[in-house]
Amino acid sequence: MGDDHRWQRRVGVALEMYVRGMDRHGMLFEEATSSGDVSRGGCSFHTSHELDIGSELELEILRPAAGRRPPTPFLTKGVVVRAVKAEGDQYNIGVQFSGPRFPTYTSESSTG
């Protein structure tokens, strides 16, 4: 299987996000957390819920908006591709988007 799901450039950024799904014990959950990194095809985050590889999640990632406007929500679905026990009661989760892909940003200097 390898690391073929990591071919896209990741950006280490802490964006506020909400995760909804079912944990390893069959319990539905919704949790506020923040991303560890984001790419067009996936993201990582910490959660207090133990998740199985292959679990499907609903994700809402809040993208910063220019000026004083509120963040713009990005809604997608994802599949857990990595679940590693972290410190305390936390788990480091890697998700590959199965819904819309995260928009990319271009620098203002390239927009002509």
Backbone as JSON, one array per atom type, in Angstrom:
{
  "sequence": "MGDDHRWQRRVGVALEMYVRGMDRHGMLFEEATSSGDVSRGGCSFHTSHELDIGSELELEILRPAAGRRPPTPFLTKGVVVRAVKAEGDQYNIGVQFSGPRFPTYTSESSTG",
  "N": [[0.82, -1.19, 0.0], [1.88, 1.33, 0.83], [2.96, 4.82, 0.86], [1.38, 6.22, -0.96], [-0.76, 7.95, -0.75], [0.25, 10.35, 0.02], [1.2, 12.12, -1.89], [0.71, 14.77, -2.45], [1.47, 18.25, -1.84], [1.82, 19.2, 1.46], [0.56, 21.52, 3.81], [1.53, 22.83, 6.77], [-0.71, 23.83, 8.97], [-2.84, 25.29, 11.36], [-6.03, 25.02, 11.26], [-9.27, 25.78, 12.34], [-11.6, 23.19, 12.88], [-14.38, 20.9, 12.44], [-15.36, 17.64, 13.24], [-17.27, 14.84, 12.36], [-18.61, 11.63, 12.99], [-18.38, 8.05, 13.4], [-17.07, 6.35, 16.14], [-14.57, 3.84, 17.08], [-16.0, 2.25, 18.81], [-18.57, 2.26, 17.96], [-20.03, 4.51, 18.55], [-21.65, 7.54, 17.8], [-20.15, 10.69, 17.13], [-19.3, 14.17, 17.52], [-16.89, 16.59, 17.14], [-14.96, 19.44, 17.98], [-11.9, 20.55, 16.7], [-8.52, 21.09, 15.54], [-6.69, 21.43, 12.49], [-3.62, 19.71, 11.7], [-2.05, 19.58, 9.48], [-2.73, 20.34, 6.01], [-3.69, 19.36, 2.76], [-4.51, 19.39, -0.77], [-5.76, 16.95, -1.03], [-6.26, 15.84, 1.5], [-6.06, 15.77, 5.17], [-4.66, 16.21, 8.48], [-5.36, 15.69, 11.97], [-5.93, 16.03, 15.53], [-7.77, 14.0, 17.81], [-9.99, 13.02, 20.45], [-11.25, 10.69, 20.12], [-11.22, 7.24, 19.42], [-10.47, 5.93, 16.35], [-11.11, 3.77, 13.55], [-9.06, 2.59, 10.83], [-10.2, 3.33, 7.61], [-12.64, 4.29, 8.43], [-15.4, 6.45, 7.82], [-15.77, 9.94, 7.67], [-17.38, 13.1, 8.32], [-16.38, 16.33, 7.51], [-15.74, 19.66, 8.47], [-14.01, 22.36, 7.65], [-12.69, 25.4, 8.67], [-11.89, 28.05, 6.76], [-9.68, 30.81, 6.73], [-10.85, 34.12, 6.14], [-10.47, 37.09, 4.15], [-9.66, 40.27, 5.58], [-11.97, 41.4, 8.04], [-13.93, 39.56, 7.86], [-15.97, 36.66, 8.64], [-14.66, 33.27, 9.03], [-14.64, 31.02, 6.19], [-16.59, 28.19, 5.67], [-15.47, 24.96, 4.69], [-16.79, 22.15, 3.41], [-16.62, 18.64, 3.46], [-16.12, 15.11, 2.9], [-14.32, 12.36, 4.36], [-11.92, 9.65, 4.52], [-10.45, 7.68, 6.99], [-7.05, 7.2, 6.98], [-4.87, 6.96, 8.53], [-4.29, 6.29, 11.92], [-3.05, 7.01, 14.9], [-2.0, 6.48, 18.21], [-1.58, 9.16, 20.38], [-0.26, 11.54, 22.76], [-1.61, 11.28, 26.1], [-5.12, 11.11, 26.08], [-5.4, 11.33, 23.37], [-5.55, 10.99, 19.75], [-3.75, 10.85, 16.72], [-4.88, 11.59, 13.63], [-5.06, 10.8, 10.21], [-6.57, 11.81, 7.24], [-7.96, 11.05, 4.11], [-9.47, 12.92, 1.64], [-12.7, 12.1, 0.51], [-14.74, 13.36, -0.56], [-15.36, 16.65, -1.86], [-12.29, 18.25, -2.85], [-9.73, 20.05, -1.08], [-9.53, 23.53, -1.62], [-6.94, 25.17, -3.51], [-4.52, 27.75, -3.04], [-3.36, 30.6, -4.79], [-0.56, 32.72, -5.22], [-0.82, 36.27, -4.88], [0.8, 37.65, -6.63], [0.94, 36.05, -8.86], [-1.42, 36.31, -10.18], [-1.56, 38.28, -11.95]],
  "CA": [[0.0, 0.0, 0.0], [2.83, 2.43, 0.79], [2.54, 6.16, 1.21], [0.95, 6.88, -2.19], [-1.75, 8.98, -0.44], [0.96, 11.54, 0.47], [1.9, 12.72, -3.02], [0.44, 16.2, -2.58], [2.18, 19.12, -0.91], [1.08, 19.48, 2.69], [0.84, 22.79, 4.45], [1.32, 22.77, 8.21], [-1.54, 24.97, 9.35], [-3.86, 24.95, 12.36], [-7.33, 25.59, 10.93], [-10.36, 25.26, 13.16], [-12.42, 22.25, 12.13], [-15.33, 20.04, 13.14], [-15.34, 16.28, 12.72], [-18.42, 14.03, 12.75], [-18.52, 10.26, 12.5], [-18.61, 6.98, 14.36], [-15.78, 5.89, 16.67], [-14.29, 2.4, 17.07], [-16.96, 1.55, 19.67], [-19.9, 2.39, 17.38], [-20.7, 5.7, 19.09], [-21.59, 8.74, 16.97], [-19.53, 11.82, 17.83], [-18.99, 15.42, 16.83], [-15.83, 17.19, 17.95], [-14.21, 20.59, 17.48], [-10.47, 20.33, 16.81], [-7.85, 21.91, 14.54], [-5.84, 20.64, 11.6], [-2.17, 19.74, 11.87], [-1.64, 19.95, 8.13], [-3.79, 20.23, 5.02], [-3.31, 19.36, 1.34], [-5.73, 19.33, -1.59], [-6.39, 15.64, -0.94], [-6.49, 15.32, 2.84], [-5.59, 16.57, 6.3], [-4.46, 15.49, 9.73], [-5.87, 16.39, 13.14], [-5.99, 15.26, 16.77], [-9.1, 13.78, 18.36], [-10.05, 12.17, 21.64], [-12.02, 9.5, 19.75], [-10.45, 6.17, 18.77], [-11.08, 5.68, 15.04], [-10.54, 2.69, 12.76], [-8.68, 2.85, 9.45], [-11.34, 3.09, 6.74], [-13.83, 4.98, 8.93], [-15.81, 7.61, 7.04], [-16.04, 11.11, 8.5], [-17.8, 14.37, 7.74], [-15.43, 17.34, 7.95], [-15.98, 21.07, 8.2], [-12.76, 23.09, 7.91], [-12.94, 26.83, 8.56], [-10.8, 28.74, 6.06], [-9.65, 32.24, 7.05], [-11.31, 35.04, 5.1], [-9.73, 38.36, 4.14], [-10.23, 41.35, 6.4], [-12.64, 41.03, 9.29], [-15.03, 38.65, 7.57], [-15.86, 35.37, 9.35], [-14.08, 32.18, 8.23], [-15.49, 30.35, 5.21], [-16.56, 26.74, 5.91], [-15.25, 24.02, 3.6], [-17.44, 20.9, 3.81], [-16.25, 17.48, 2.67], [-16.08, 13.82, 3.6], [-12.99, 11.77, 4.29], [-11.7, 8.29, 5.0], [-9.28, 7.6, 7.86], [-5.96, 6.4, 6.41], [-3.87, 6.8, 9.59], [-4.79, 6.52, 13.28], [-1.93, 6.71, 15.79], [-2.16, 6.96, 19.59], [-0.71, 10.28, 20.73], [-0.17, 11.72, 24.21], [-2.85, 11.32, 26.86], [-6.25, 10.41, 25.46], [-5.5, 11.86, 22.01], [-5.15, 10.18, 18.6], [-3.37, 11.62, 15.54], [-5.66, 11.0, 12.54], [-4.84, 11.26, 8.85], [-7.76, 11.58, 6.44], [-7.94, 11.33, 2.67], [-10.8, 13.41, 1.28], [-13.47, 11.3, -0.45], [-15.66, 14.34, -1.13], [-14.63, 17.73, -2.51], [-10.9, 18.44, -2.46], [-9.48, 21.36, -0.49], [-9.09, 24.49, -2.64], [-5.56, 25.66, -3.39], [-4.39, 29.2, -3.09], [-2.26, 31.08, -5.59], [-0.08, 33.99, -4.69], [-1.39, 37.43, -5.58], [1.71, 38.07, -7.7], [0.76, 35.21, -10.05], [-2.73, 36.56, -10.78], [-1.33, 39.21, -12.99]],
  "C": [[0.86, 1.25, 0.0], [2.24, 3.75, 1.21], [2.03, 6.92, -0.01], [-0.11, 7.94, -1.93], [-1.08, 10.29, -0.01], [1.66, 12.25, -0.67], [1.67, 14.21, -3.17], [1.17, 16.99, -1.51], [1.29, 19.42, 0.28], [1.52, 20.83, 3.24], [0.52, 22.64, 5.93], [0.57, 24.0, 8.67], [-2.62, 24.5, 10.32], [-5.14, 25.69, 12.01], [-8.38, 24.95, 11.83], [-11.21, 24.33, 12.3], [-13.33, 21.46, 13.05], [-15.36, 18.69, 12.44], [-16.55, 15.54, 13.27], [-18.24, 12.63, 12.18], [-18.86, 9.27, 13.59], [-17.25, 6.47, 14.83], [-15.69, 4.36, 16.63], [-15.34, 1.6, 17.85], [-18.39, 1.7, 19.17], [-20.69, 3.58, 17.88], [-20.53, 6.87, 18.13], [-20.95, 9.86, 17.79], [-19.44, 13.01, 16.91], [-17.99, 16.13, 17.72], [-15.22, 18.38, 17.23], [-12.73, 20.31, 17.71], [-9.78, 21.31, 15.86], [-6.93, 21.01, 13.72], [-4.38, 20.75, 12.02], [-1.51, 20.11, 10.56], [-2.8, 19.69, 7.18], [-3.15, 20.19, 3.64], [-4.61, 19.35, 0.54], [-6.48, 18.03, -1.35], [-6.66, 15.11, 0.45], [-5.98, 16.24, 3.93], [-5.29, 15.65, 7.48], [-5.0, 16.34, 10.87], [-5.78, 15.46, 14.34], [-7.44, 15.14, 17.21], [-8.99, 12.94, 19.62], [-10.8, 10.88, 21.37], [-11.12, 8.5, 19.02], [-11.18, 5.79, 17.48], [-10.36, 4.55, 14.32], [-10.11, 3.2, 11.39], [-9.89, 2.48, 8.58], [-12.63, 3.75, 7.21], [-14.12, 6.2, 8.06], [-16.22, 8.73, 7.98], [-16.61, 12.25, 7.68], [-16.91, 15.44, 8.35], [-15.91, 18.73, 7.56], [-14.72, 21.81, 8.62], [-13.03, 24.56, 7.68], [-11.71, 27.52, 7.97], [-10.83, 30.22, 6.41], [-10.12, 33.07, 5.86], [-10.52, 36.33, 5.22], [-10.44, 39.38, 5.02], [-10.85, 40.82, 7.67], [-13.82, 40.1, 9.06], [-14.86, 37.34, 8.34], [-15.24, 34.31, 8.44], [-15.11, 31.54, 7.31], [-15.45, 28.85, 5.46], [-16.34, 25.96, 4.61], [-15.79, 22.68, 4.09], [-17.01, 19.78, 2.89], [-16.41, 16.23, 3.51], [-14.68, 13.27, 3.46], [-12.97, 10.37, 4.86], [-10.41, 8.27, 5.81], [-8.25, 6.67, 7.22], [-4.83, 6.2, 7.42], [-4.52, 7.13, 10.92], [-3.71, 6.05, 14.25], [-2.2, 7.29, 17.17], [-1.13, 8.05, 19.85], [-0.65, 10.39, 22.26], [-1.55, 11.75, 24.86], [-3.94, 10.51, 26.19], [-6.45, 10.85, 24.01], [-5.02, 10.85, 20.96], [-4.82, 11.14, 17.45], [-4.0, 10.9, 14.34], [-5.26, 11.62, 11.22], [-6.03, 10.85, 8.0], [-7.48, 11.92, 4.98], [-9.36, 11.76, 2.3], [-11.44, 12.47, 0.26], [-14.55, 12.17, -1.1], [-14.85, 15.41, -1.84], [-13.21, 17.87, -1.96], [-10.71, 19.86, -1.98], [-8.96, 22.32, -1.55], [-7.64, 24.9, -2.42], [-5.56, 27.17, -3.53], [-3.22, 29.55, -3.98], [-1.82, 32.42, -5.04], [-0.65, 35.11, -5.52], [-0.51, 37.86, -6.74], [1.53, 37.24, -8.96], [-0.57, 35.45, -10.75], [-2.7, 37.71, -11.76], [-1.75, 40.58, -12.82]]
}
